Every structure is written in C-alpha cells, then in structure tokens.
Amino acid sequence: GRTWYFIRETTGVIGFAGTKDKPIPMRKAEVDNMLAQMREREEKVKPKVSFEVGETVKVADGPFQNQNGIVEEIDPDRGKLRVSVTIFGRATPVELEYWQVERG
C-alpha cells in the first residue's frame, strides 16, 4: 500500500506498464528501446539555428517586442539566444527563444 502510493506520487512517474492495479516489470531491453526512441524524437525536434553571433535581429514576441538587438550568444541545445537590447539607453542582454526573434 504505502510503497505503491509513494511510487505513484513520485515526480516524473506518469504511469506503469500493465493494468491499473497490477503493474508488470519491463525487461531492460524494452526500457532501452523506449529511451532510444525518446532520444531520437528529441533530436528531431531541436530547431535549426538560423541566426549568427553579431547579427541584428528584431524581437517578435515578449516584453521586448519590436525592439532590435544584436545576437551575442547561441545555445542550440536549449533553443535560446542571448540578445543585447537597449533598455533605458543601456545595452542589456536578454535570453530569448528562437521563435521569439526574427531577422531584423
């Protein structure tokens, strides 16, 4: 009872193999196969980087919308850019996702 509840309520646990009340163990090969498929999908989902460091861009979404900035850093693993925008007359780096930025 308590162990079952503890496992079910663990962060990241979204379900079990088997029936609702009777989970079944999975073979290591099955788990490895599932993890490989997940990694494959993750790699396909990564957005392509179409920006370059030093490029002028326009912020298309968020609190800095319609402001121009300069790409300072690209983080392809996280799909984010660090863009320097001018706020109150000072260059300020902000972190944005690729989709929030367009070519300026």
C-alpha positions in Angstrom: 0.0 0.0 0.0 2.4 2.7 1.1 5.2 1.7 -1.3 2.7 1.7 -4.2 1.4 5.2 -3.2 5.0 6.5 -2.8 6.0 5.3 -6.3 2.8 6.6 -7.9 3.2 10.0 -6.4 6.9 10.4 -7.3 7.6 13.4 -9.6 8.1 12.2 -13.1 6.2 9.0 -12.8 3.4 9.2 -15.3 2.2 5.6 -15.5 3.0 2.0 -15.3 3.2 -0.9 -17.7 0.4 -3.4 -17.1 -3.1 -2.9 -15.7 -4.2 -0.1 -13.4 -3.8 -2.1 -10.2 -1.2 -4.6 -11.3 2.0 -3.2 -12.8 4.3 -5.6 -14.6 8.1 -5.3 -14.7 9.7 -4.4 -18.0 12.8 -6.1 -19.4 15.9 -3.9 -19.7 15.9 -4.3 -23.5 12.3 -2.8 -23.5 13.3 0.2 -21.4 16.5 0.8 -23.5 14.4 0.7 -26.7 11.9 3.2 -25.3 14.7 5.6 -24.2 16.4 5.3 -27.6 13.1 6.2 -29.3 12.7 9.2 -27.0 16.2 10.4 -27.7 15.7 10.1 -31.4 12.5 12.2 -31.2 14.3 14.8 -29.1 17.0 15.2 -31.7 14.4 15.7 -34.5 12.6 18.4 -32.5 15.7 20.6 -32.0 15.1 23.8 -34.0 17.7 24.7 -36.6 19.8 27.7 -35.8 19.3 30.3 -38.5 21.0 33.2 -36.6 24.6 34.1 -36.2 26.5 35.9 -33.4 26.7 39.6 -34.2 23.6 39.6 -36.4 21.0 42.3 -35.9 17.5 40.8 -35.1 14.1 42.1 -34.1 12.2 40.7 -31.1 8.9 39.4 -32.3 7.3 38.4 -29.0 7.5 39.1 -25.3 8.2 42.2 -23.2 10.9 43.5 -25.7 8.6 43.0 -28.8 9.5 45.3 -31.7 13.0 46.2 -30.3 16.1 45.5 -32.3 19.0 43.7 -30.8 22.3 42.0 -31.5 22.8 38.3 -31.1 25.6 37.8 -28.5 25.3 34.0 -27.9 23.5 31.0 -29.3 22.6 27.9 -27.2 21.4 25.3 -29.8 20.8 22.6 -27.1 18.3 24.8 -25.3 17.0 26.6 -28.4 17.8 30.0 -26.9 19.7 33.2 -27.9 21.2 35.9 -25.8 20.4 39.1 -27.5 21.6 42.6 -26.4 18.7 45.1 -26.5 18.8 48.7 -25.4 16.8 49.4 -22.3 16.8 52.9 -20.8 19.8 53.8 -23.0 21.9 50.8 -21.9 22.7 47.6 -23.8 21.1 44.8 -21.7 21.5 41.1 -22.5 18.2 39.2 -22.5 17.6 35.4 -23.1 15.0 34.6 -25.8 13.8 31.5 -27.5 14.4 31.2 -31.3 10.8 31.6 -32.1 10.7 35.0 -30.3 13.2 36.5 -32.7 13.2 37.3 -36.4 15.7 38.7 -38.8 15.9 42.5 -38.4 
